[in-house]
């Protein structure tokens, strides 16, 4: 089975802690601080790999974590950066982070289409500074260091949309699987009952100078665009195709019963494609009347002529028989003729590169990253008599850096809050020395009169 969806949790590595250390050796009195910095946490990177075809690997492993940064040590030894985690996905993979479960990744989107493309999904946490960084003329022996920050994490959804040049669409049992097996070397399961194909199947049509990827999209039914059957799952796979081959049973009354109507069957599929995505309605078409071996040659020719008049000259109509291979070569030649080679915008791996899609009518980015800007600033809330809260992502990260049980660290933190303007904002709300302050769930006291 083709696994075209997966939901995984990713976590970038946390930064290593800085070190609070002092140089101590013989004959070197007051050696001074020499604590090294912590290393940066490893990031989570996704890479497009053309050797992959589905997302099956993610069914076996749900949680993915990058390496943590090393802690700093004495003698100014800095911690090593955490190991980057590389996640490989097949071409055509869309990645999104849900607003509710995406955590720090919420709202971000990625899309990778070409082999070798890569994007950073989660950034590693920055490492903490060692106490050497805090030494100055008035603070010559700092007895504190920064902690490393956690890396970004959250749940992301991966969805694969097949990158095929040609998509075969039609009602169940229209003959698409048999047609694909004749056009290409693919070996889909074929049987005389509806919904033979339960997952999309890819095949390669070999031309004299190039190849085409042909996808057999599982049978659609009426209401597929509204989710009937497996409509949404399978309609998504035709969004990437550049040409649609509508496979229509030439004599449905023989295979499906007397009430079957080829015209109604054709209208059902076209209606569902347009309802799912208007771009599909604009894609070039080829109509294939399959199973011509079930009718006489005269009836087949009449049917082809009638459909050609109904659809107009812009939609070629061909008759084929997978049983006798009649019309297969003509169809292959028509597909190779109508699907022109893609013209790539340039070499290399840049986020701004584009590839021409759909005969130049539409451009599709190789991959796109939508990353909302982080919130800036802070706000002060009065929780009650003598109790205040300071909200803001930057302020919360700052607090996580320091040990509030360390007097030297708290003195430095007070100085930072004063320079940022937090203490001034607190005083404007009525803050007085001895009042409690809550930041990121941690409650402590500050004395604004203390100089850092």
TORVO-523194 format. One record per residue: residue in one letter; x, y, z of N, C-alpha, C in turn. Coordinates in steps of 0.001 Angstrom, whole numbers, padded with zeros to 6 digits, always signed. Layout:
N
aXYZXYZXYZ
...
END
This chain:
452
x+000840-001195+000000+000000+000000+000000+000878+001249+000000
x+000475+002254-000751+001180+003527-000770+000791+004338+000463
x+001773+004681+001278+001524+005513+002460+001798+006962+002069
x+000731+007733+001915+000889+009103+001440+000656+010137+002537
x+000470+009681+003783+000298+010611+004899+001030+010082+006124
x+001533+010992+006913+002190+010619+008162+002129+011803+009109
x+002129+011508+010384+002132+012546+011413+003252+012215+012390
x+004205+013116+012524+005370+012835+013355+005645+014019+014275
x+006383+013735+015342+006807+014779+016281+008303+014984+016103
x+008707+016227+015888+010127+016535+015727+010570+017457+016849
x+011815+017318+017252+012365+018149+018319+013823+018440+018021
x+014131+019714+017885+015523+020115+017699+016262+019974+019027
x+017579+019890+018956+018372+019703+020159+018423+020944+021034
x+018503+020716+022346+018654+021829+023284+020096+022309+023284
x+020289+023573+023572+021639+024113+023668+022316+023656+024947
x+023622+023526+024919+024368+023130+026106+024496+024286+027096
x+024656+023966+028366+024799+024988+029404+026211+025560+029397
x+026281+026852+029707+027584+027460+029904+028188+027000+031228
x+029471+027186+031392+030174+026701+032576+030616+027874+033453
x+030409+027728+034755+030919+028704+035719+032169+028117+036350
x+033332+028541+035874+034597+027957+036310+035638+029056+036481
x+036631+028781+037339+037721+029720+037560+039058+029001+037386
x+039977+029718+036793+041297+029142+036547+042024+028950+037882
x+042444+027703+038101+043152+027403+039340+044373+026542+039016
x+045534+027105+039218+046766+026353+039048+047858+026994+039901
x+048888+026268+040108+049955+026736+040985+050585+028017+040451
x+050895+028899+041391+051598+030140+041082+050788+031100+040200
x+049462+030887+040100+048596+031809+039343+047452+032207+040263
x+047703+033174+041162+046636+033615+042057+045567+034391+041302
x+044324+034210+041749+043206+034938+041136+043228+034776+039607
x+043200+033525+039175+043289+033257+037738+042128+033809+036937
x+040995+034055+037586+039863+034641+036885+038947+033605+036268
x+037791+034039+035788+036808+033103+035202+037318+032522+033890
x+037048+031249+033694+037456+030609+032429+036425+029582+031962
x+035131+029828+032292+034083+028905+031861+033764+029045+030382
x+033672+027918+029688+033375+027914+028258+031875+027947+027972
x+031525+028247+026726+030124+028323+026304+029582+026942+025949
x+028274+026791+026081+027626+025567+025629+027431+025566+024120
x+027386+024382+023532+027197+024260+022085+025741+024441+021695
x+025522+024780+020445+024161+024952+019936+023526+023597+019668
x+022237+023482+019935+021534+022224+019671+021411+021956+018185
x+021352+020690+017827+021230+020321+016423+019857+020668+015867
x+019799+021025+014597+018524+021347+013963+017952+020121+013273
x+016659+020190+012951+015992+019125+012205+015828+019602+010772
x+016424+018869+009847+016443+019251+008435+015729+018190+007616
x+014941+018620+006646+014279+017685+005734+014945+017801+004369
x+015180+016648+003726+015850+016590+002429+014989+015780+001471
x+014840+016267+000259+014074+015561-000773+014965+014497-001411
x+014509+013253-001376+015284+012112-001880+014491+011416-002978
x+015030+011445-004183+014314+010896-005340+014216+009372-005298
x+014990+008731-004418+014920+007271-004338+013723+006803-003518
x+013049+007720-002814+011889+007364-002007+010609+007574-002801
x+009604+006762-002497+008346+006857-003234+007136+007052-002325
x+007259+006785-001030+006131+007009-000135+006650+007322+001260
x+005716+007431+002210+006054+007835+003576+005966+006666+004546
x+006191+005471+004062+006017+004274+004878+006962+004257+006076
x+008179+004792+005927+009169+004749+007015+008666+005462+008263
x+007814+006466+008089+007328+007222+009241+006241+006485+010004
x+005729+005390+009451+004748+004588+010170+005416+003820+011307
x+006703+003537+011168+007412+002748+012168+008050+003610+013250
x+008265+004880+012956+008909+005759+013936+008214+007100+013915
x+007711+007510+015085+006919+008732+015162+007712+009910+015708
x+008596+009681+016651+009325+010766+017303+010748+010856+016745
x+011140+012070+016401+012452+012323+015813+013101+013481+016572
x+014331+013252+017045+014995+014252+017883+016429+014456+017425
x+016831+015714+017324+018209+016050+016972+019084+016000+018225
x+020407+016079+018033+021338+015973+019143+021414+017236+019987
x+021683+017056+021269+021818+018171+022201+023225+018746+022098
x+023319+020057+022326+024626+020698+022355+025397+020302+023599
x+026723+020220+023499+027546+019866+024637+027673+021021+025625
x+027871+020694+026886+028042+021717+027916+029452+022303+027856
x+029539+023580+028238+030852+024196+028325+031639+023635+029499
x+032951+023787+029471+033818+023299+030533+034837+024370+030887
x+035605+024096+031936+036636+025030+032351+037739+025149+031311
x+038659+026081+031553+039764+026346+030628+039244+026791+029259
x+038097+027480+029286+037494+028029+028056+037225+026965+026999
x+036858+025778+027437+036502+024722+026489+035000+024803+026206
x+034675+025052+024951+033281+025210+024541+032668+023849+024193
x+031374+023721+024442+030683+022488+024105+030494+022334+022602
x+030461+021092+022147+030258+020825+020719+028809+021084+020333
x+028595+021480+019084+027233+021648+018576+026556+020291+018453
x+025250+020263+018665+024500+019018+018562+024436+018511+017130
x+024256+017211+016991+024211+016593+015666+022892+016915+014970
x+022988+017339+013715+021794+017641+012924+021046+016358+012575
x+019742+016395+012702+018908+015266+012306+018377+015520+010902
x+018660+014602+009994+018209+014728+008611+017066+013753+008346
x+015938+014279+007917+014769+013465+007584+014603+013480+006068
x+014529+012311+005465+014416+012208+004005+012972+011913+003613
x+012502+012636+002598+011129+012479+002125+011136+012377+000607
x+010119+011761+000010+010056+011655-001448+009643+012980-002093
x+009955+013160-003372+009520+014376-004073+008000+014502-004053
x+007529+015745-003899+006095+016002-003851+005535+016021-002449
x+006401+016054-001434+005939+016029-000050+005628+017429+000455
x+004446+017593+000993+004060+018825+001679+004151+018591+003173
x+004697+019573+003890+004875+019479+005336+004195+020687+005968
x+003389+020452+006977+002699+021555+007635+002631+021291+009133
x+002613+022380+009897+002503+022301+011348+001165+022897+011761
x+000370+022112+012455-000956+022532+012860-000892+023674+013871
x-001877+024558+013806-001908+025706+014707-002067+025280+016161
x-002724+024143+016411-003006+023717+017773-001931+022794+018336
x-001400+021894+017502-000430+020919+017989+000965+021158+017443
x+001135+022186+016630+002436+022433+016020+003450+023036+016962
x+003014+023463+018171+003949+024063+019112+004602+025299+018537
x+005919+025384+018669+006654+026533+018147+006704+026540+016623
x+006322+025433+015991+006335+025348+014526+004991+025726+013921
x+004006+026036+014744+002646+026267+014272+002603+027307+013158
x+001875+026976+012096+001690+027899+010988+002729+027792+009901
x+003762+027012+010089+004817+026922+009068+004451+025887+008014
x+004914+026132+006798+004628+025252+005672+005897+025047+004849
x+006074+023824+004390+007185+023523+003496+006665+022644+002365
x+007366+022683+001243+006994+021850+000099+008261+021563-000700
x+008585+020289-000885+009801+019897-001587+009442+019054-002796
x+009970+019453-003949+009573+018818-005203+010713+018175-005964
x+011939+018659-005791+013060+018176-006597+014113+017528-005715
x+014776+016521-006264+015807+015789-005533+016903+016733-005035
x+017274+016594-003773+018345+017396-003201+017892+018646-002489
x+016653+019053-002685+016172+020243-001976+016114+019961-000482
x+016378+020987+000322+016385+020819+001765+015840+022065+002446
x+015296+021885+003616+014762+022999+004388+014900+022661+005866
x+015074+023687+006677+015191+023508+008117+013797+023536+008743
x+013421+022449+009423+012106+022360+010047+012098+022949+011450
x+013112+022654+012234+013167+023123+013628+014595+023543+013953
x+014737+024705+014520+016054+025232+014858+016469+024804+016263
x+017728+024476+016409+018249+024059+017697+018345+025226+018667
x+018276+024911+019963+018393+025948+020973+019821+026480+021058
x+019950+027743+021371+021277+028346+021486+021931+027915+022793
x+023241+027803+022769+023972+027410+023960+024124+028566+024937
x+024301+028233+026208+024493+029256+027227+025926+029771+027245
x+026085+031002+027681+027418+031601+027779+028079+031197+029096
x+029380+030951+029029+030140+030667+030236+030399+031936+031031
x+030855+031769+032290+031016+032966+033135+032109+033898+032639
x+033005+033418+031803+034023+034309+031243+033382+035457+030475
x+032227+035197+029858+031541+036212+029043+031005+037368+029882
x+030811+037151+031176+030182+038172+032006+031194+038973+032838
x+032447+038689+032619+033467+039426+033374+033674+040811+032772
x+033718+041830+033643+034029+043193+033206+034748+043904+034344
x+034928+045210+034212+035710+045942+035209+035063+045939+036576
x+033740+045908+036636+033048+045935+037934+032580+044551+038376
x+032568+043593+037464+032167+042224+037802+033307+041305+037382
x+034343+041262+038188+035555+040564+037793+035495+039066+038069
x+034605+038640+038934+034516+037210+039262+033064+036746+039232
x+032420+036734+038053+031018+036283+037978+030905+034803+038334
x+030008+034505+039249+029838+033125+039697+028550+032516+039132
x+028259+032872+037923+027082+032301+037263+027359+032156+035771
x+026565+031343+035129+026643+031141+033674+025226+030943+033145
x+025089+031032+031844+023764+030859+031238+023459+029381+031009
x+022179+029094+031052+021716+027772+030650+021418+027770+029150
x+021510+026599+028545+021121+026474+027150+019608+026486+027003
x+019126+026940+025855+017690+026982+025602+017235+025722+024873
x+016002+025298+025115+015484+024116+024393+015309+024410+022904
x+015375+023366+022091+015149+023520+020665+013671+023578+020328
x+013363+024007+019130+011969+024045+018686+011430+022626+018527
x+010149+022469+018811+009533+021157+018660+008052+021305+018357
x+007461+020234+017862+006034+020238+017579+005667+019082+016657
x+004376+018875+016509+003850+017848+015602+003711+018435+014208
x+004122+017673+013218+003970+018101+011831+003280+016991+011040
x+002592+017397+009997+001917+016441+009113+002611+016425+007772
x+002902+015240+007287+003498+015061+005969+002448+014482+005040
x+002358+015078+003855+001391+014595+002871+002065+014539+001511
x+001988+013385+000886+002630+013170-000404+001633+013351-001530
x+002004+014201-002482+001229+014344-003709+002129+013899-004853
x+001717+012854-005536+002575+012245-006542+002997+013243-007611
x+004266+013150-007995+004786+013995-009063+004776+013199-010361
x+003632+013137-010986+003489+012404-012238+003215+013380-013374
x+003696+013041-014570+003427+013878-015743+001998+013669-016229
x+001546+012427-016167+000226+012071-016697-000553+011328-015611
x-001805+011715-015410-002663+011017-014458-003822+010349-015166
x-004052+009075-014879-005180+008338-015434-006337+008431-014449
x-007464+008976-014881-008627+009114-014018-009820+008450-014691
x-010787+008093-013880-011988+007456-014401-012711+006728-013295
x-013892+006241-013598-014674+005482-012631-014002+004148-012330
x-014363+003526-011192-013825+002188-010915-014125+001221-012052
x-013150+000360-012320-013307-000672-013343-013387-000111-014760
x-012852+001119-014954-012871+001702-016304-011756+001156-017181
x-010785+000455-016567-009687-000116-017345-008379+000630-017197
x-008251+001466-016170-007029+002269-016008-005813+001410-015662
x-005993+000460-014754-004864-000379-014354-004344-001206-015521
x-005245-001771-016279-004830-002556-017443-004125-001681-018467
x-004645-000461-018651-004029+000460-019595-002623+000843-019135
x-002458+001092-017828-001138+001445-017316-000149+000305-017509
x-000594-000928-017289+000306-002069-017455+000760-002224-018901
x-000057-001785-019843+000323-001863-021259+001219-000687-021669
x+000936+000478-021120+001734+001656-021476+003125+001614-020866
x+003219+001070-019645+004471+001088-018901+004803-000318-018419
x+005850-000389-017614+006237-001680-017033+005632-001889-015654
x+004725-001031-015261+004088-001185-013954+003249-002453-013945
x+003092-003033-012760+002314-004264-012628+001244-004090-011561
x+000242-003242-011837-000826-003070-010847-001692-004312-010767
x-002364-004464-009621-003302-005575-009461-004511-005327-010349
x-004872-006313-011132-005978-006175-012081-006974-007294-011850
x-008243-006928-011735-009301-007932-011586-010602-007351-012096
x-011599-008190-012282-012866-007762-012874-013859-007341-011803
x-013461-006436-010920-014406-005896-009952-013984-004476-009609
x-014933-003657-009144-014619-002255-008855-013582-002112-007745
x-012908-000974-007762-011906-000628-006748-010792-001655-006669
x-010374-002158-007835-009218-003038-007866-008010-002303-007295
x-007810-001076-007728-006669-000279-007269-007055+000455-005997
x-006338+000164-004912-006626+000799-003634-005593+001873-003289
x-004569+002005-004093-003577+003058-003894-002994+003432-005244
x-002546+004682-005414-001997+005107-006706-000795+004256-007107
x-000688+003984-008392+000416+003192-008931+001126+004019-009983
x+002460+004033-009923+003260+004789-010877+003882+003856-011906
x+003987+004329-013128+004694+003618-014183+005465+004595-015040
x+006455+004085-015772+007304+004922-016615+007049+004586-018070
x+006603+005592-018830+006406+005436-020271+007707+005790-020973
x+008291+004828-021649+009581+005024-022308+009381+005585-023714
x+009979+006766-023956+009990+007342-025282+011356+007191-025915
x+011490+007629-027162+012772+007504-027844+013844+008359-027175
x+013461+009560-026679+014444+010470-026116+014169+010832-024666
x+013018+010487-024142+012716+010849-022761+011655+009915-022189
x+011368+010113-020907+010408+009287-020205+009279+010149-019644
x+008145+009522-019412+007027+010169-018732+006603+009301-017555
x+006306+009959-016431+005768+009262-015271+004244+009282-015386
x+003653+008092-015382+002196+007952-015514+001664+007374-014209
x+000628+008000-013657+000035+007542-012400-001380+007055-012641
x-001653+005863-012137-003009+005328-012157-003681+005759-010862
x-004554+006764-010948-005255+007264-009768-006457+006354-009504
x-006590+005811-008294-007696+004886-008003-009055+005473-008374
x-009982+004586-008690-011290+004988-009189-012015+005980-008304
x-012505+007025-008933-013292+008031-008226-014776+007701-008367
x-015548+008215-007448-016994+008005-007494-017683+009345-007326
x-018975+009354-007541-019725+010585-007354-019671+011014-005891
x-019364+012289-005677-019214+012804-004325-017788+012728-003809
x-016831+012342-004669-015442+012200-004223-014870+013511-003711
x-015229+014627-004348-014699+015928-003924-015202+016325-002547
x-016303+015714-002100-016828+015972-000753-016370+014927+000251
x-015469+014041-000183-014923+013038+000716-015552+011675+000590
x-016464+011483-000357-017087+010174-000519-016037+009149-000928
x-016167+007941-000383-015172+006914-000671-013815+007351-000141
x-012823+007332-001006-011484+007809-000652-011148+009019-001509
x-012175+009821-001783-012027+010918-002732-010913+011892-002442
x-010907+012483-001225-009902+013493-000922-008497+012914-000994
x-008324+011683-000516-007004+011072-000524-006474+010915-001940
x-007344+010495-002870-006880+010190-004210-006907+011401-005147
x-007865+012301-004955-007893+013495-005797-006639+014337-005598
x-006066+014311-004391-004867+015099-004129-003719+014700-005040
x-003692+013445-005478-002569+012969-006279-002622+013431-007734
x-003740+013944-008197-003787+014430-009574-003447+015914-009657
x-003264+016580-008487-002988+018019-008502-001655+018342-009158
x-000711+017420-009131+000625+017681-009659+000761+017325-011142
x-000197+016591-011682-000050+016127-013058-000182+017274-014047
x+000405+017091-015201+000373+018119-016245-000598+017772-017367
x-001057+016538-017395-002016+016085-018405-002875+014993-017788
x-004173+015064-018017-005087+014044-017512-005585+013183-018670
x-005530+011891-018459-006113+010942-019409-007383+010389-018767
x-008522+010796-019313-009810+010322-018805-010118+008993-019490
x-010102+007923-018714-010362+006581-019252-011847+006275-019065
x-012527+006009-020164-013975+005807-020161-014307+004481-020828
x-015081+003670-020149-015516+002386-020711-016411+002656-021915
x-016035+002133-023075-016783+002419-024303-018164+001771-024281
x-018303+000684-023528-019600-000013-023474-019906-000396-022037
x-020239+000574-021185-020479+000247-019767-021697-000645-019556
x-022626-000640-020528-023811-001484-020351-023452-002962-020407
x-022308-003285-021016-021874-004683-021088-021217-005115-019780
x-020394-004237-019216-019636-004600-018021-020336-004220-016719
x-021177-003171-016740-021781-002686-015504-023300-002833-015452
x-023910-003211-016567-025366-003379-016562-026045-002452-017557
x-027288-002725-017839-028000-001988-018880-028219-000528-018540
x-028269-000192-017258-028540+001201-016869-027306+002090-016955
x-026154+001535-017208-024916+002327-017263-024932+003245-018477
x-024413+004443-018296-024413+005452-019360-023028+006086-019428
x-022353+005966-020569-020997+006494-020716-020961+008005-020567
x-021970+008703-021111-022008+010165-021023-022128+010604-019566
x-022981+009942-018790-023140+010280-017375-021872+009962-016589
x-021225+008855-016951-019980+008497-016266-018898+009549-016503
x-018807+010021-017734-017827+011057-018080-018118+012337-017309
x-019380+012725-017241-019747+013963-016550-019465+013866-015051
x-019646+012688-014470-019399+012512-013034-017948+012798-012685
x-017027+012222-013438-015596+012419-013147-015190+013864-013369
x-015636+014461-014469-015250+015850-014753-015799+016797-013684
x-016985+016515-013199-017580+017354-012160-016789+017244-010847
x-016388+016056-010480-015645+015862-009234-014252+016486-009313
x-013608+016409-010470-012288+017022-010626-012385+018536-010470
x-013366+019146-011114-013520+020607-011041-013903+021053-009641
x-014712+020258-008941-015124+020631-007588-013959+020568-006619
x-013012+019663-006867-011855+019537-005969-010867+020677-006163
x-010589+021025-007412-009591+022070-007688-009848+022594-009104
x-010052+023891-009219-010333+024470-010541-009152+024316-011492
x-007938+024179-010929-006785+023984-011808-006931+022685-012592
x-007523+021656-011966-007709+020389-012665-008650+020545-013851
x-009624+021421-013708-010559+021650-014815-009869+022284-016010
x-008751+022989-015756-008035+023667-016850-006915+022827-017454
x-006603+021698-016847-005521+020868-017378-005911+020285-018740
x-004929+020118-019628-005222+019470-020911-005684+018035-020708
x-006505+017564-021630-007123+016251-021505-006852+015392-022733
x-006904+014093-022509-007012+013103-023569-008095+012133-023126
x-009073+011874-023985-010125+010914-023658-009787+009578-024308
x-009758+008543-023479-009481+007192-023980-010734+006349-023790
x-011266+005834-024880-012398+004902-024836-011810+003498-024757
x-011880+002911-023568-011227+001624-023332-012149+000457-023683
x-011549-000744-023728-012263-002008-023953-012962-002050-025312
x-012278-001508-026321-012880-001519-027667-013017-002939-028217
x-012339-003912-027600-012460-005301-028070-013832-005890-027742
x-014612-005199-026883-015936-005704-026524-017004-005318-027545
x-016678-004423-028466-017647-003972-029469-017046-004158-030852
x-017869-003973-031838-017379-004100-033208-016532-002891-033573
x-015700-003048-034575-014836-001950-035018-015671-000765-035496
x-016801-001047-036175-017660+000029-036662-018237+000833-035497
x-018708+000127-034449-019283+000840-033294-018213+001654-032582
x-017019+001112-032501-015928+001843-031851-015618+003134-032615
x-015562+003059-033927-015270+004251-034725-016376+005292-034587
x-017624+004840-034545-018748+005760-034377-018661+006457-033019
x-018355+005690-031974-018256+006264-030633-017128+007290-030549
x-015998+006983-031178-014864+007923-031165-015252+009216-031864
x-015939+009102-033005-016344+010292-033757-017354+011124-032967
x-018282+010459-032290-019281+011190-031504-018626+011950-030344
x-017715+011296-029642-017048+011964-028520-016143+013103-029009
x-015552+012922-030183-014710+013988-030714-015528+015228-031029
x-016722+015039-031580-017604+016175-031853-018074+016809-030540
x-018322+015990-029523-018831+016500-028257-017765+017325-027509
x-016513+016905-027553-015454+017546-026779-014678+018599-027560
x-014749+018549-028872-014032+019535-029672-012627+019093-030025
x-011958+019848-030893-010640+019429-031394-009522+019509-030363
x-009727+020275-029273-008649+020423-028288-008476+019187-027407
x-009434+018264-027422-009338+017040-026620-009279+015844-027561
x-008109+015240-027752-008029+014053-028620-008823+012887-028014
x-009454+012120-028869-010216+010951-028439-009616+009727-029135
x-009212+008746-028320-008577+007543-028849-009291+006328-028312
x-009335+005282-029100-009888+004006-028660-008761+003024-028395
x-008837+002301-027269-007784+001343-026918-008397+000041-026420
x-007591-000997-026479-007951-002293-025918-006703-002874-025267
x-006748-003027-023950-005602-003615-023255-005470-005097-023568
x-006570-005730-023922-006541-007159-024227-005816-007425-025547
x-006079-006583-026556-005479-006800-027880-004341-005831-028185
x-004074-004869-027262-003060-003822-027433-003416-002849-028562
x-004649-002884-029009-005075-001965-030061-005081-000532-029537
x-004467+000382-030267-004459+001792-029925-003443+002191-028855
x-002712+001232-028281-001762+001546-027206-000604+002387-027739
x-000065+002000-028869+001070+002759-029434+000650+004171-029800
x-000549+004319-030369-001032+005652-030722-001189+006530-029479
x-001692+005939-028398-001855+006691-027157-000496+007108-026596
x+000475+006209-026597+001813+006538-026092+002420+007686-026881
x+002278+007657-028187+002823+008734-029024+002127+010054-028734
x+000811+010006-028519+000056+011228-028232+000495+011832-026899
x+000719+010995-025896+001145+011501-024593+002527+012136-024670
x+003445+011493-025354+004803+012036-025494+004791+013345-026274
x+003859+013456-027210+003779+014672-028014+003187+015826-027215
x+002160+015543-026407+001431+016616-025726+002103+017084-024439
x+002885+016231-023791+003564+016623-022554+004972+017067-022903
x+005176+018371-022910+006494+018909-023262+007441+018794-022085
x+008761+018715-022346+009727+018630-021243+009673+019881-020377
x+009893+019695-019082+009943+020834-018167+011209+021624-018407
x+011096+022938-018364+012248+023818-018476+012558+024357-017089
x+013698+023959-016524+014047+024374-015173+014601+025780-015180
x+014291+026505-014128+014659+027915-014058+016134+028113-013835
x+016842+027129-013336+018268+027313-013096+018813+026151-012311
x+020147+026131-012199+020814+025073-011471+020935+025452-010001
x+021273+024428-009189+021532+024702-007785+020302+024510-006929
x+020497+024744-005644+019435+024543-004673+019150+025859-003979
x+018250+026625-004526+017893+027890-003901+016395+027925-003695
x+015988+028574-002620+014563+028584-002284+013749+029386-003281
x+014394+030218-004095+013648+031038-005022+013516+030446-006403
x+014101+029260-006639+014043+028669-007970+012634+028182-008263
x+012275+028177-009551+010950+027734-009960+011075+026792-011136
x+010037+026005-011352+009949+025151-012526+008638+025437-013225
x+008666+025453-014553+007453+025729-015307+006533+024519-015263
x+005274+024754-014992+004298+023671-014860+003083+023991-015714
x+002533+022964-016342+001298+023145-017099+001479+024029-018318
x+002571+023803-019073+002761+024548-020302+002991+026023-020095
x+003548+026423-018946+003868+027816-018708+002734+028625-018130
x+001556+028010-017915+000424+028762-017384+000590+029092-015917
x+001342+028220-015198+001436+028382-013754+002835+028022-013313
x+003363+028755-012357+004670+028439-011826+004526+027874-010425
x+005290+026835-010167+005212+026156-008889+006562+026248-008213
x+006626+026785-007024+007887+026914-006314+008433+025541-005971
x+009771+025403-006022+010379+024127-005676+010088+023787-004227
x+010262+024736-003341+009732+024580-001997+009492+025950-001413
x+008514+026024-000545+008119+027302+000026+008133+027194+001529
x+008594+028225+002182+008618+028267+003632+007850+029496+004088
x+006804+029265+004864+006036+030358+005452+006275+030299+006958
x+007040+031258+007467+007400+031236+008873+006933+032525+009526
x+005943+032465+010412+005456+033685+011052+006542+034300+011917
x+006566+035624+011949+007562+036313+012757+007248+036117+014229
x+008298+036006+015019+008122+035806+016448+007598+037063+017124
x+006809+036870+018168+006275+038007+018892+007376+038759+019627
x+007314+040049+019613+008314+040869+020275+007637+041670+021380
x+008460+042184+022301+007939+043006+023366+007416+042188+024525
x+006765+042864+025452+006232+042216+026643+005065+043037+027154
x+004339+042472+028094+003253+043203+028733+003229+042827+030217
x+002782+043767+031034+002721+043574+032478+001268+043409+032893
x+000984+042405+033719-000366+042171+034233-000327+042208+035768
x-001312+042846+036348-001435+042859+037804-002298+041674+038219
x-001736+040774+039007-002442+039572+039428-003207+039763+040720
x-002829+040754+041490-003467+040995+042773-002616+041946+043587
x-002915+042039+044856-002158+042929+045727-000732+042409+045892
x+000235+043194+045425+001643+042821+045553+002079+041697+044650
x+001346+041431+043574+001686+040337+042653+001494+040804+041212
x+002515+040568+040391+002493+040989+038999+003005+039845+038126
x+002632+039891+036866+003117+038918+035880+003641+039673+034672
x+004729+039170+034112+005298+039744+032894+005192+038688+031807
x+004493+039015+030707+004287+038078+029608+005087+038528+028387
x+005652+037560+027705+006410+037857+026497+007416+036758+026237
x+007474+036273+024989+008355+035143+024665+009812+035467+024963
x+010244+036680+024606+011635+037047+024833+011991+037097+026305
x+011090+037648+027129+011324+037722+028571+011355+036322+029172
x+010484+035440+028707+010460+034078+029239+011740+033323+028878
x+012237+033532+027665+013505+032898+027298+014646+033426+028161
x+014614+034737+028440+015659+035329+029265+015675+034710+030661
x+014508+034498+031240+014457+033926+032582+014984+032492+032595
x+014675+031732+031524+015136+030345+031481+016651+030245+031437
x+017317+031335+031104+018774+031326+030989+019481+031244+032350
x+018817+031679+033405+019547+031877+034663+018921+031110+035815
x+019764+030789+036791+019354+030113+038012+018912+031177+039014
x+017613+031212+039314+017104+032269+040193+017530+032051+041644
x+018120+030902+041960+018638+030659+043299+020050+031217+043462
x+020635+031632+042358+021993+032175+042388+021906+033698+042505
x+022445+034247+043610+022342+035685+043847+023025+036494+042751
x+024191+036052+042297+024891+036776+041230+024071+036766+039936
x+023460+035623+039641+022647+035528+038428+021435+036432+038522
x+020805+036497+039705+019633+037347+039870+019994+038820+039768
x+021152+039186+040283+021581+040579+040171+021788+040953+038702
x+022388+040053+037939+022585+040324+036513+021242+040383+035792
x+020309+039464+036149+018999+039444+035516+018236+040735+035791
x+018335+041247+037001+017661+042502+037319+018197+043632+036440
x+019505+043631+036238+020077+044649+035367+019559+044546+033945
x+019424+043309+033454+018888+043118+032098+017453+043590+032022
x+016637+043258+033010+015236+043669+033004+015113+045185+033089
x+016042+045807+033794+016007+047267+033896+016328+047899+032531
x+017348+047376+031864+017732+047942+030568+016659+047714+029504
x+015982+046604+029576+014910+046313+028622+013696+047203+028860
x+013512+047673+030091+012370+048518+030410+011294+047815+031194
x+011561+046565+031631+010552+045806+032366+010291+046431+033730
x+011331+046802+034450+011133+047377+035780+010395+048702+035708
x+010675+049473+034691+009976+050745+034521+008484+050500+034274
x+008175+049503+033489+006771+049174+033230+006092+048636+034482
x+006820+047868+035291+006259+047372+036542+005960+048512+037509
x+006898+049444+037610+006688+050580+038507+005507+051427+038066
x+005285+051494+036757+004136+052250+036252+002820+051599+036659
x+002854+050295+036912+001653+049567+037342+001513+049528+038859
x+002474+050163+039579+002378+050198+041033+003287+049237+041751
x+004264+048663+041041+005186+047707+041666+006033+048408+042726
x+006267+047706+043858+007118+048200+044923+008091+047104+045334
x+009266+047469+045872+010236+046454+046312+009589+045460+047269
x+009847+044190+047024+009260+043132+047837+008053+042473+047210
x+007454+043112+046200+006324+042497+045505+006796+041283+044701
x+005889+040370+044453+006215+039162+043709+006022+039375+042207
x+006900+038764+041441+006811+038811+039975+006764+037379+039464
x+005857+037137+038532+005740+035804+037925+006062+035900+036441
x+007051+035113+036013+007430+035028+034602+007541+033552+034239
x+006805+033146+033224+006850+031758+032734+006606+030758+033850
x+005686+031068+034762+005346+030144+035827+006274+030161+037016
x+007324+030983+036984+008280+031075+038087+008019+032375+038845
x+007844+032285+040163+007577+033455+040993+008812+033793+041832
x+009190+035069+041855+010355+035502+042617+010175+036972+042976
x+011116+037490+043754+011083+038887+044161+012248+039640+043527
x+012023+040921+043233+013061+041785+042684+013152+043042+043527
x+014352+043598+043624+014566+044865+044310+015084+045858+043280
x+014213+046731+042722+014644+047660+041684+015747+048611+042098
x+015971+048737+043388+017019+049654+043836+018396+049044+043711
x+018463+047723+043440+019765+047061+043354+020373+047293+041983
x+021622+047664+041941+022326+047865+040677+023067+046587+040308
x+022946+046213+039005+023625+044992+038555+025094+045278+038291
END
